[in-house]
Amino acid sequence: MENITHNSNNFSSYATQTYATKKEAVDFLENSLDPWEKALGTIIKKYAGVEVNV
């Protein structure tokens, strides 16, 4: 498996691109009952600069 995140700047770019192309999937993760999925969706939205539902 290739490591594509070397620092927080790269994760921010990844999160922005992921949210732009897979918004419905990220929203699904954020609204999940599974705490790990919810955390992942929330972190992606946060690093993408999107308002997070708390």
trRosetta pair geometry for C-beta under 8 A, 3 or more apart (Angstrom, degrees):
i j d omega theta_ij theta_ji phi_ij phi_ji
3 6 7.2 95 132 -75 105 68
4 10 7.0 -160 143 159 67 128
4 14 6.8 117 117 -90 115 136
5 10 4.9 172 -135 101 60 115
5 11 4.7 45 -140 -70 129 85
5 14 6.3 -67 -83 -6 104 151
6 10 5.4 78 37 6 73 151
7 10 5.7 101 55 11 62 98
7 11 7.5 -121 109 -2 36 92
8 11 5.4 -54 -146 38 41 112
8 12 6.2 48 153 -26 69 101
8 47 7.8 -140 -171 -129 85 120
9 12 5.6 -50 -151 31 31 114
9 13 6.7 31 151 -15 63 103
10 13 5.6 -52 -151 36 37 111
10 14 6.2 39 150 -20 67 106
11 14 5.3 -52 -145 39 35 115
11 15 6.0 38 154 -22 68 105
11 47 5.8 -63 128 -167 93 158
12 15 5.7 -51 -143 36 29 111
12 16 6.3 30 155 -19 62 106
12 47 4.8 -135 -108 179 61 99
12 48 7.5 161 -162 -82 61 36
13 16 5.8 -54 -147 36 30 112
13 17 6.3 25 157 -14 64 108
14 17 6.0 -60 -148 41 28 107
14 18 6.0 27 156 -20 66 111
14 47 8.0 6 69 118 78 137
15 18 5.7 -54 -140 38 28 112
15 19 6.2 25 161 -16 64 108
15 43 7.5 -112 -112 131 134 70
15 44 4.7 -176 -141 -154 96 61
15 45 7.6 -132 179 -40 115 12
15 46 7.8 -50 177 69 156 56
15 47 3.7 95 37 92 167 110
15 48 4.3 -132 134 -56 96 81
16 19 6.1 -57 -145 38 25 106
16 20 6.3 25 156 -20 62 110
16 47 7.4 -105 -40 123 72 80
16 48 4.5 147 -90 -132 51 78
16 49 6.9 21 -97 16 100 101
17 20 5.7 -57 -146 36 29 112
17 21 6.2 4 164 0 66 113
18 21 6.4 -72 -144 48 24 94
18 22 5.6 -40 -180 41 66 112
18 26 6.6 115 132 -67 97 126
18 44 5.8 -79 91 -158 131 126
18 48 7.3 -115 62 -76 84 129
19 22 7.0 -77 -113 63 18 69
19 23 5.9 54 -180 -94 62 68
19 26 5.3 -29 -111 4 73 168
19 44 5.9 159 -62 148 99 102
19 45 6.3 114 -104 -100 136 57
19 48 4.0 37 8 -127 148 169
19 50 6.1 -160 -173 -20 157 140
20 23 7.1 -1 -141 -54 12 94
20 48 7.7 -174 -32 -153 76 129
22 25 4.2 -30 168 37 105 120
22 26 5.9 111 108 -23 86 92
23 26 5.9 -61 -147 39 30 107
23 27 6.2 29 157 -17 67 109
24 27 5.7 -55 -146 39 30 112
24 28 6.3 36 152 -24 64 105
25 28 5.5 -50 -149 33 31 116
25 29 6.6 33 151 -19 63 102
26 29 5.6 -50 -150 34 35 113
26 30 6.4 35 151 -20 65 105
26 41 5.2 140 -175 -140 61 84
26 44 5.2 -119 -136 96 120 137
26 45 6.2 140 158 -60 124 89
27 30 5.6 -53 -146 36 33 112
27 31 6.3 15 159 -5 66 111
27 41 7.0 117 -104 -162 9 129
28 31 6.2 -70 -146 47 26 99
28 32 6.6 52 150 -54 63 93
28 41 7.3 -152 77 -99 45 142
29 32 5.5 -32 -155 -9 34 122
29 37 4.7 -133 -151 175 76 85
29 38 6.8 178 155 -89 65 25
29 40 5.3 -74 173 86 137 98
29 41 3.0 169 102 -63 96 113
29 44 7.4 58 77 25 142 131
30 38 6.1 65 -153 -145 33 59
30 41 3.2 -139 -56 129 64 131
30 42 5.5 117 -122 -61 91 63
30 45 6.2 24 -79 -15 139 138
30 52 7.5 -148 -142 -147 134 81
30 53 6.6 104 154 44 126 105
31 38 7.5 179 20 -109 3 87
31 41 7.4 -74 2 110 50 167
31 53 7.9 21 -80 67 81 141
32 37 3.8 -17 70 100 158 128
32 38 5.1 -139 66 -59 86 74
32 41 6.9 142 11 -5 104 139
33 38 7.6 -16 -161 -47 4 119
34 37 4.1 64 79 15 110 111
34 38 6.5 177 84 -13 54 86
35 38 5.5 -55 -142 39 32 114
35 39 6.2 34 158 -22 66 106
36 39 5.8 -53 -147 35 29 111
36 40 6.4 29 154 -19 63 106
37 40 5.7 -55 -148 36 32 112
37 41 6.3 29 156 -15 65 107
38 41 6.0 -58 -149 39 28 109
38 42 6.2 27 155 -18 64 111
39 42 5.7 -58 -146 39 29 112
39 43 6.1 27 158 -19 66 108
40 43 5.9 -55 -144 37 28 108
40 44 6.4 28 158 -19 63 106
41 44 5.9 -54 -147 35 29 110
41 45 6.4 24 157 -14 64 108
42 45 5.9 -60 -149 39 29 108
42 46 6.1 30 154 -22 66 109
42 52 5.5 67 -150 -150 82 128
43 46 5.6 -53 -143 36 31 113
43 47 6.3 21 162 -9 66 108
44 47 6.3 -63 -147 44 26 101
44 48 6.0 22 155 -18 64 115
45 48 5.6 -62 -142 41 29 111
45 50 4.3 -82 -166 70 85 113
45 51 7.7 -42 161 77 118 26
45 52 5.1 136 103 -92 124 86
46 49 8.0 45 169 -61 28 22
46 50 7.5 -82 -65 55 21 71
46 52 5.4 -4 -72 -52 83 137
